[in-house]
């Protein structure tokens, strides 16, 4: 689709919907009041009497090398009444590797089946809520998981084709069967083919990957805490984020059949993802960002700005690529870690998701496309909006570190400074240690701060930190973090709930049956008082200074490398300070290098490019007249991040 068409899709959609309202009402489902077109689908269909069926869709692949095309299991819950009335319904789809091994949602729900093999419990509230409103819900077991054939290849061709083939089947372009091995075919005559994909973490990642194929019939995706490039799940410019690779993750979700048949796929994952952090063809295949130009679907993206599982570089680079290609989009950014919006803003989420799907899949002119593009959580349960994101007045300001009166305790401003700072990597320390001691000389970091701001300063987007460093060893890793220094109450993203507490009471969202309840435990914000807040992070192997492949360093030689910091949107309030910290191993967030280097920073060749609303002028105004010198005290923050997860899933 040409960019100009996609950029105006929301503007052209409404007149088309209005002009074709009679046809829409015939093709869709909710009874129409005499006074005009509906603005909201209503729960007019029976959930208890919904049709529950299973289909196995031919993917066209033979990932398990058994000489037959793989079939993926597709469990369907759809209202019975529209089919009897000759009406076709749209589809909401969640394709997941977790339906049997691990469960979905805050309560780790799994699919359950009756004696005929038809799904009884479908995890999450989507079927309970949307099926009575005239949608079908489809839960797909990715290849190599649960009741599907094939092998899990962790974001590669098999994973993506598992879900894409189902969309093709829904649109009459692929074959489906009534059983896993039989020859009786099944056709999706009950759907109009309009599909929206949704899912958190790996599930949302699949939605990103399928959208990047440009498949026809996929009208919208709702990726929650999702990966956009699998390399950036495992590495940051060569620095390892986890002590394992995709082979471990594949083994974690493989079905028993896949475990027995997929040794060759496992070997390819091991060989193609070396722990050196080098970019290989395996990562190119799993990079959806490069194919953003193919995306036809609109995107409603949700991410926690403190997500240390699927780190926020993943949403930042995906969002920026979608913007470059004019994709219609919307975004929610929370203060949480790896948490579903159902568990941090439940009522608003269900309402907004309902209106989003009504607009995108039913064509209802409900105004959701005219609302602000971004919702951003500023304090626990306190949200602000932006008409566009990042705001149009955002531009990158180049901030430069300078030496201070004490070693390792420097300044941050707009003027280039000379001098050096030196630190020694200490793998037992991380960002919480560095930030807590920002005003004290410590051997493990170099810190640079503004004075107390004289007005608020808003960061919005992705930062970059360019460092020129001279190591003493053949290997060295670098970390760079931006910190808001000042007292605040934030979500406790480092706690076990990653920003939420789960309570015992339940609220219900849709209809229930004896085997599938729509009632889920209530959550509340987990709050903590802090003296600082790390708002953005980035890491790199200094050996990747010249390319995507690491090299052995020459001790005593200076190298320049740029670290990509995670996307965020954060307001540093008046009276707080903004800090840049450069250090070595960020404990539990990257693995340490083979050596223990001491690094010397050339401050004249070190800088941070920070996206500020108002740009460099805003920084100059916010720091003008700021002269107070803080006392050298220890600041309180969140507890140190827990040992990094290796599973992009739901459990906190």
Secondary structure, 3 states (H helix, E strand, C coil): CCHHHHHCHHHHHHHHHHHCHHHHHHHCCCCCCCCCCCCCCCCCCCCCCCEEEEEEEECCCCCCCCCCCCEEEEEEEECHHHHHCCCCEEEEEEEECCCCCCCECCCCECCEECCCCCEEECCCCHHHHHHHHCCEEEEEECCCCCCCCCCCCCCCHHHHHHHHHHHHHHCCCCCEECCCCCCCEECCCCEEEEEEEEEECHHHHHHHHHHCCCCCCEEEEEEECCCCECHHHHEECCEECCCCCHHHHHHHHCCHHHHHHCHHHHHHHHHHCCCCCCCCHHHHHCECHHHHHHCCCEEEEEEECCCCCCCCHHHHHHHHHHHHCCCCEEEEEECCCCCCHHHCCHHHHHHHHHHHHHHHHHCCCCCHHHCCCEEEEEECCEEEEECCCCCCCEEEEEEEEEEEEECCEEEEECCCCCCEEEEECCCCCCHHHHHHCCCCCCCCEEEEECCCCCCCEEEEECCEEEEEEEECCCCCEEEEEEEEEEEEEEECCCCCCCCEEEEEEEEECCCCCCCCCCEEEEEEECEEEEEEEEEEEEEEEHHHCCCCCCCCCCCCCEEEEEEECCCEEEEECCCCEEEEEEECCCCCCCCCCCCCCEEEEEHHHCEEEEEEECHHHHHHHHHCCCCCCCCCCCCCCCCCCCCCCCCCCCCC
